[in-house]
Amino acid sequence: MEISVGKRLRELRERSGLSQREVARRASQSPGAVSAIELDKVSPSVATLKRLLESLGVSLGEFFSTEPATAPSAFFSPQDMTDVSLGPIHYRQLGRAPLPTPLRLVHVVVDPGSDTGLVANRPDTDEIGYVLTGQIDVTIGGENHVLGAGCGYVVKGAQQQRFRNRFSRRCEYIFVTSQPGF
């Protein structure tokens, strides 16, 4: 299932009763930027999307959970995945509805030239990741490394993190997080 970031953001904003101008003010964005995102003319960075959602009082987990909970199953097929593209970064989360576990598995495809900008998880959220293919330039808590296939990382709590693909090949990695959604 592919989620339109702009359509979903507009839906949540309208449900909250806020104007584009008010969401922009709360998220330190311009009203034009919010409009362009809602119209899917531009893809927000992960950091910008987090700020916009915080202005609406919505977590990333709530943003990506678009369907009501169904009876939990121990197995998942491709149709049970949530796909989200934020420009050159493509996320695929295992499961669409809330899962019967606090863990989330996310597969990420990062095109050359992508950059998440500095982002942070919630203070009560940890994340562990593993690079499958390619290379990714990762900064966690001020420490920077280039990770290649077979390398991994750990992010504790609210540590600042940044993922950049400044290489010529696509990078794929997976991560598991205790956050309700990616």
C-alpha positions in Angstrom: 0.0 0.0 0.0 1.5 3.3 -1.1 0.7 6.4 1.1 0.5 9.8 -0.5 2.4 11.9 2.1 0.6 15.1 0.9 -2.9 13.6 0.9 -2.4 12.1 4.3 -1.0 15.3 5.8 -3.9 17.3 4.4 -6.4 14.8 5.8 -4.8 15.0 9.3 -4.6 18.8 9.2 -8.2 19.2 8.1 -9.3 16.7 10.8 -7.5 18.8 13.4 -9.3 21.9 12.2 -6.1 23.8 11.5 -5.3 26.0 8.5 -2.2 25.5 6.4 -1.0 28.8 7.7 -1.3 27.7 11.4 0.5 24.4 10.7 3.2 26.2 8.9 3.7 28.7 11.8 3.8 25.8 14.4 6.3 23.9 12.3 8.5 26.9 11.3 7.6 26.4 7.6 6.2 28.7 5.0 2.5 28.3 4.1 3.6 27.8 0.5 5.8 24.9 1.6 3.0 23.2 3.4 0.7 23.7 0.4 3.3 22.2 -2.0 3.7 19.2 0.3 0.0 18.7 0.6 -0.3 18.8 -3.2 2.5 16.3 -3.5 4.5 18.8 -5.6 7.5 18.4 -3.2 8.5 15.6 -0.8 9.4 16.8 2.7 12.6 15.7 4.4 12.1 13.3 7.3 12.9 16.2 9.7 10.3 18.5 8.1 7.7 15.8 8.1 8.3 15.2 11.8 7.9 18.9 12.6 4.7 19.1 10.6 3.3 16.1 12.4 4.3 17.4 15.8 2.4 20.6 15.0 -0.7 18.4 14.5 0.0 16.3 17.6 0.4 13.2 15.5 3.3 10.7 15.8 4.9 9.1 12.7 3.3 5.8 13.8 -0.2 7.4 13.6 0.7 9.0 10.3 1.5 5.7 8.7 -1.2 3.7 10.3 -4.1 4.4 7.9 -6.2 1.3 8.6 -8.1 0.1 11.6 -6.5 -2.8 13.6 -7.3 -6.2 12.3 -6.8 -9.6 13.9 -3.1 -10.0 14.4 -1.3 -12.5 12.2 2.2 -14.0 12.6 2.8 -13.6 8.8 3.0 -10.8 6.3 2.9 -10.5 2.6 3.8 -7.6 0.3 0.3 -6.3 0.5 0.7 -6.0 4.3 3.5 -3.4 3.9 3.2 0.4 4.1 5.2 2.2 1.5 6.2 5.8 1.9 8.4 7.8 -0.4 10.0 11.0 0.9 11.8 12.2 -2.3 14.8 9.9 -2.9 14.2 7.9 0.3 11.7 5.1 0.2 10.5 3.4 3.4 8.6 0.1 3.6 7.3 -0.8 7.0 6.2 -4.4 7.9 2.5 -4.2 8.6 -0.1 -1.6 8.0 -2.4 -1.7 11.0 -1.0 -1.6 14.6 1.0 -4.7 15.2 0.8 -6.9 18.3 4.4 -6.0 19.2 6.1 -2.8 20.2 8.8 -3.4 17.5 8.7 -2.2 13.9 10.8 -3.5 11.0 11.4 -1.0 8.2 13.2 -1.6 4.9 14.8 1.6 3.5 16.0 2.3 -0.1 18.1 5.4 -0.3 18.9 6.9 -3.7 22.1 8.8 -4.4 21.9 12.4 -3.3 19.4 11.8 -0.5 19.8 13.3 3.0 17.4 13.0 5.9 18.8 16.1 7.7 19.2 15.9 11.4 16.3 14.0 13.0 15.8 12.4 16.4 13.5 9.6 17.7 11.4 10.1 20.8 13.4 9.9 24.0 11.9 6.5 24.8 12.7 5.0 21.4 15.7 3.0 20.4 16.6 1.9 16.9 19.1 -0.7 15.4 19.9 -1.0 11.7 21.9 -3.1 9.3 23.1 -2.1 5.8 22.2 -4.7 3.1 23.7 -3.1 0.0 25.6 0.0 -1.0 27.0 2.6 1.4 25.4 5.3 3.6 27.0 8.2 5.5 25.6 8.1 9.0 25.9 10.6 11.8 24.6 9.5 15.3 25.1 11.8 18.3 27.8 13.7 16.6 29.8 10.6 15.6 30.1 10.0 11.8 30.8 6.8 9.9 30.4 5.5 6.4 28.6 2.2 6.6 28.7 -0.5 3.9 27.0 -3.8 3.4 27.2 -5.9 6.6 27.7 -2.9 8.9 25.2 -1.7 11.5 24.3 1.0 13.9 22.4 1.7 17.1 20.6 4.9 18.0 19.6 5.3 21.7 16.7 7.5 22.7 16.6 11.0 21.4 20.1 11.0 19.8 20.4 13.2 16.8 20.9 11.2 13.6 21.4 11.9 9.9 21.6 9.5 6.9 23.1 10.7 3.6 23.8 8.8 0.4 26.6 10.8 -1.1 27.7 7.9 -3.2 26.8 6.9 -6.8 24.9 3.7 -5.9 21.6 3.1 -4.2 21.8 1.9 -0.6 19.4 -0.4 1.1 19.2 -1.0 4.8 16.8 -2.3 7.4 16.1 -1.1 10.9 14.1 -2.2 13.9 12.7 0.4 16.2 10.6 0.4 19.3 8.8 3.5 18.1 5.2 2.9 16.9 5.9 3.5 13.3 8.9 4.9 11.4 
